[in-house]
Amino acid sequence: MIKMSARSDCSKREATLIRTLAVVFALVTVSFFIMILGHNPISVYISMMDGAFGTGYRLLETLRKSVPLIITSIGISLAFRLKFWNIGAEGQIMMGAMGAAFIALNFPQLPAIILLPLMAFTAMISGGIWGLIPAYFKARWKTNETIFTLMMNYIALKFITYLQYGPWKDPAALGFPKIPNFSQNAVLPDIFGLHAGWVIAIILVILSHIFINYTQPGYEIEVVGGSENTGRYAGMNVNKIIILTIFASGSICGLSGMIEASGVNRTLSVEITRGVGYTAIITSWLSYLKAPVIPIVCILFASMIQGGTFIQMAFQIPQSAAQILQGAILFFVLGSEFFIRYKISFVKQNIPEA
Amino acid sequence: MDASFFTAAVVAGTPLLYAILGEVITEKAGNLNLGVEGMMLIGAVVGFKVALITQNPWLSLGGAMIAGGIAALIYALLTVSLRANQVVTGLTLTIFGTGFSSFMGKNLMGEVVPDNIKLAFADFPLPLLSHIPVLGQVFFNQGILVYGGYIATILAGLYLYNTQIGLNLRAVGENTAAADAAGIKVSLYKYIHIIIGGVLCGLAGAYLSLVYIPSWQENVTAGRGWIAVALVIFCKWNPYRVLVGAFLFGGLDIIGFRLQKYSFYISQYLIDMLPYLVTIIILIVVSARKSISGLPPANLGDSYFREER
């Protein structure tokens, strides 16, 4: 018979090995899928890598796609540490981008040195408020935050659609429903060929690592995330911690929206997030909510997205193959956790003699 | 507003009905599956694909249901056998399902459901019942899948509250350890009911792509799976109340479109927010006044591991 027991002897190396194996299994499983479609999985994977890292331009594109993913993952993992299942990043990004666009469109003549920080500030407030609303009700009445934050995504999407087709529609676009482009002052400058968002991403990774591990509020988040009651007995204001943390989480996601709107799209549109809010849930979970791991996982995922657009051209495999691959990887890693936490042994069943 | 609005509300509420029922049954086993949206999308695309290939309505529905069941099986494997976090696994299933349906649906854009399938699901009045004034027109002059929804609701209610297996199932959700001690095969119960939930979600998706729209549209669910998860709370985990929740939201779903007729101007996009806003309001109201009768199964969301008690 199979016997399972909890284990605590799993070394870090062994755990990494198990997780790597899980990723390999995921790749193999998706290979079968690719084979059914009539392609050679190895050449598809190679061409994916080529599409993501093959040339300087492609590498830059991969990094460009990883910036919003990194920033959003940092934001989401802050909430996840509290066991607050914030899946509203998508809406928080959109509202952040909306806040930034509001400033950019109304004050296009301000010098960049004032305009950009003002856009970032407004974006963080808008994204933060979008997170604050469900957080308030979670703290007050334990209202289910998963569904709440998700509904907020759809409301944000409808709101941006309303702006794009209504009051913010560019009159110069000859009836085409688009929001006007930002002025040059409202566009993030390039640093080494990539918009300055990557610098912000690096700073946020470092700050969030320090915040979680070396500050009092960071410690309080850990405690409350582990058990709300422990926090309460220790005299912490649990509700305040929940509300402030989720506000911060939403602000960071909002900032990611500002960077996309200003650095990449140079306008606001309903497609601003490109699903980053959902992908970042996977990446933050795969990073075990650890800030230093987040950039690695995010660049890997961005390379899958970038490589996905490449194989679409090369093999006519739809781009969404990347999404399937990402889902499969997370499935396998989630499953592999079991083998890190539990030991399985085969023991002979002793049949008592009559 | 005329009776045709309510007739249309029942049609729009039917996919919700199946999805909510599926999630109620899953949650009764103590598992919170947030993959409803994903399973619906998988069902929608598989049902549509099978419809185009076989031109057979029943094979299409069967395919969608099997696909939904397989998706739920992945979730069950991870959360029941491997004790993975239910929230994250469900979310992943939704992300995976969204990718899967957009992948499979890439070449289906603009395709239309074959006429014979449309015909199979077309409205037909039920004898006698359809002659009841107003109600007959609203509830009993519908397609076979709408009637199927009524039957599924009643069956689920009888199953949960009037059979031994249903009682056992509720025990698994309420107190897994006690159910285990009483000799109930906990894992088997969880697997079976999670899969039933997936089958119903697959059917809900197929209803959207085959009957409700009936042509291929990317992301055909538009958040209905998530609304279904929220409505489980509104319906207090009671199948009979699912009828109310589903049709109420069916009405909200179509109200924006209907209001356009009356030519007073509110942007369509703002009216489209209604179902999501109302869902939030319901969540808040339900959480603000928690009554004993409206509580979730006590062990909902917990992994069960016998040796860890």
Chai-1 contact restraints between the chains, C-beta under 6 A:
chainA,res_idxA,chainB,res_idxB,connection_type,confidence,min_distance_angstrom,max_distance_angstrom,comment,restraint_id
A,W85,B,V87,contact,1.0,0.0,6.0,A-B,restraint_1
A,F137,B,I284,contact,1.0,0.0,6.0,A-B,restraint_2
A,W141,B,S287,contact,1.0,0.0,6.0,A-B,restraint_3
A,W141,B,A288,contact,1.0,0.0,6.0,A-B,restraint_4
A,K142,B,S287,contact,1.0,0.0,6.0,A-B,restraint_5
A,T143,B,L283,contact,1.0,0.0,6.0,A-B,restraint_6
A,T143,B,I284,contact,1.0,0.0,6.0,A-B,restraint_7
A,T143,B,S287,contact,1.0,0.0,6.0,A-B,restraint_8
A,N144,B,L283,contact,1.0,0.0,6.0,A-B,restraint_9
A,I147,B,V229,contact,1.0,0.0,6.0,A-B,restraint_10
A,I147,B,A230,contact,1.0,0.0,6.0,A-B,restraint_11
A,F148,B,I280,contact,1.0,0.0,6.0,A-B,restraint_12
A,F148,B,L283,contact,1.0,0.0,6.0,A-B,restraint_13
A,L150,B,W226,contact,1.0,0.0,6.0,A-B,restraint_14
A,M151,B,Y276,contact,1.0,0.0,6.0,A-B,restraint_15
A,M151,B,T279,contact,1.0,0.0,6.0,A-B,restraint_16
A,M151,B,I280,contact,1.0,0.0,6.0,A-B,restraint_17
A,Y154,B,G223,contact,1.0,0.0,6.0,A-B,restraint_18
A,Y154,B,Y276,contact,1.0,0.0,6.0,A-B,restraint_19
A,I155,B,M273,contact,1.0,0.0,6.0,A-B,restraint_20
A,I155,B,Y276,contact,1.0,0.0,6.0,A-B,restraint_21
A,K158,B,Y269,contact,1.0,0.0,6.0,A-B,restraint_22
A,K158,B,D272,contact,1.0,0.0,6.0,A-B,restraint_23
A,K158,B,M273,contact,1.0,0.0,6.0,A-B,restraint_24
A,T161,B,Y269,contact,1.0,0.0,6.0,A-B,restraint_25
A,Y162,B,S267,contact,1.0,0.0,6.0,A-B,restraint_26
A,Y162,B,Y269,contact,1.0,0.0,6.0,A-B,restraint_27
A,Y162,B,L270,contact,1.0,0.0,6.0,A-B,restraint_28
A,G166,B,S267,contact,1.0,0.0,6.0,A-B,restraint_29
A,Y278,B,I95,contact,1.0,0.0,6.0,A-B,restraint_30
A,I281,B,L91,contact,1.0,0.0,6.0,A-B,restraint_31
A,W285,B,V88,contact,1.0,0.0,6.0,A-B,restraint_32
A,P318,B,F103,contact,1.0,0.0,6.0,A-B,restraint_33
A,P318,B,K106,contact,1.0,0.0,6.0,A-B,restraint_34
A,S320,B,G99,contact,1.0,0.0,6.0,A-B,restraint_35
A,S320,B,S102,contact,1.0,0.0,6.0,A-B,restraint_36
A,S320,B,F103,contact,1.0,0.0,6.0,A-B,restraint_37
A,A321,B,F103,contact,1.0,0.0,6.0,A-B,restraint_38
A,Q323,B,G99,contact,1.0,0.0,6.0,A-B,restraint_39
A,I324,B,G99,contact,1.0,0.0,6.0,A-B,restraint_40
A,I324,B,F100,contact,1.0,0.0,6.0,A-B,restraint_41
A,I324,B,F103,contact,1.0,0.0,6.0,A-B,restraint_42
A,G327,B,T92,contact,1.0,0.0,6.0,A-B,restraint_43
A,G327,B,I95,contact,1.0,0.0,6.0,A-B,restraint_44
A,G327,B,F96,contact,1.0,0.0,6.0,A-B,restraint_45
A,G327,B,G99,contact,1.0,0.0,6.0,A-B,restraint_46
A,L330,B,T92,contact,1.0,0.0,6.0,A-B,restraint_47
A,L334,B,L78,contact,1.0,0.0,6.0,A-B,restraint_48
A,L334,B,A84,contact,1.0,0.0,6.0,A-B,restraint_49
A,L334,B,T89,contact,1.0,0.0,6.0,A-B,restraint_50
A,G335,B,L78,contact,1.0,0.0,6.0,A-B,restraint_51
A,G335,B,L82,contact,1.0,0.0,6.0,A-B,restraint_52
A,F338,B,L82,contact,1.0,0.0,6.0,A-B,restraint_53
A,F338,B,R83,contact,1.0,0.0,6.0,A-B,restraint_54
